């Protein structure tokens, strides 16, 4: 396929680009050109919040699919209004143009859309494991931007008849650099409580993006993307009771499982997370070329 990837120079976007470039013609849209990019990839520099620039680029490239991965990835580093504006306007520009050229979309959402991590007081979820049907209740600008991004996906899918898959990763880790296994995180149960000690290896994220691109998906669907276990390696119900004092009435997790369900992605795409911190935290894997 001819695939456009936004944010392909980012810390996780570069892994997506590296994988897709092996089998597809890939063009990266990002704020600036790399000094030395991937040898098999073309690059275009533009402001993704500028609808005219994005429309001009996508109509010229006429891709079969778009992976929209560009975003300010976390709250706290920018004023909330700037983060919200960037993420929502970029999504609207990119997805609108993709719909106009008939390109299917896989976009980066986040478990932040549920509203747990940046809540003033992190609530006990309505269910464990947390499915994609769980209510979205963000209190922060980042989570809200992801809810709006998904709503944009629904709109474009309805209007233009393209498919839009919104991927909801938890805290993305790279092999050999697992921050979720740092001493300060592992030894302080409160450090990971905001997303219930969940994480995902960047290679599992790439696997799901690739699977979603290849699938015959109609309309808009959201998919959790988390690792196979929790980052502390302890029974999840034990962690919940220790930190929150309770577990939800609707609780079906066993052992050290993740708090998030991934059965939907398995059912639709045959995808399952395969990288655990037990092996990946100390793996020596070269980082892809920017």
C-alpha positions, 0 to 999 in steps of 0.5 A: 500500500501507499501509506502516510504516517504522521508523527513518524519521527516520534519515539513510537512513530519511528517504530511504526515507520520502520515496520511499515517501510518493509512492505509498503511505500511510506511517506512521513508527515511531521513538523520538520525534516530529519537530518538523516531519515529512514532510507526507504521513506519519503518525508514532508515537513508541515504543520498538521494543524493547518488544514490547507497544508494537510489537504494539499499534501494528502491529495498530492500523495493520494494514499491508500491508508493514513496512520495518524500518530502525531500528537502531544502525547501527555498532559503537563508539558504544555498549557492545556489549551495548547495541547487540546488545540494541537491534538484536535485540530491535527486530527481534524485536518488529517482525518478530514483530508484522508476521508476526502481521498478515500484513505482508511485511517489507523489513529493513535488514541490513548487509555487517557480517554477513559479519564483515569490517569489525570483525574484529581482522584483516580477512581476505581473503574466500573469493571475489570478488565476495562473494555472499550465499552467503559465510559470515557470520563476525562477531567484533563485536556489530554484525555478530552483531546483523545475523546474528541479525536475518536469522535472525529474518526466516527464523523469521517467514517460516517461521512466518507465511508472509510474505516477508522481504527482508534488504538488506545495504548497504555504507557508505551515502553521501548525494549531495554528502557522500561521506565515502568520497571525503574526502582522509583516506580516498582517500589511505590505502589502509588506511582502506577496507580493512575492507569492501574500499573498498565504498560505496553511494549512499542513492538506490540503497538506496531503489531496492532497498527499493522494488523488494523491496516490489513483488516477489513474494518467498517466504520469506526472502532476503538481498541485497547492496546496494553501488555499481557500483565501488569508492570509490578507482576503482582495479582491485580486485585491485590494491588487494587485492594492495597491502594484503593481499598476495593475492586469493582463488583464486575471483576473477572481478572486473574493473577497479574493480568493487565487492567485492560481487556484486549479481547476485542483486538484479538477477535477482530485482528487476531492480535495479542500482546506478546512482550512482557516486562519480564523479558523486554525490560532488558532486551538489547534491540536497536532503535529504528532510524528516525 
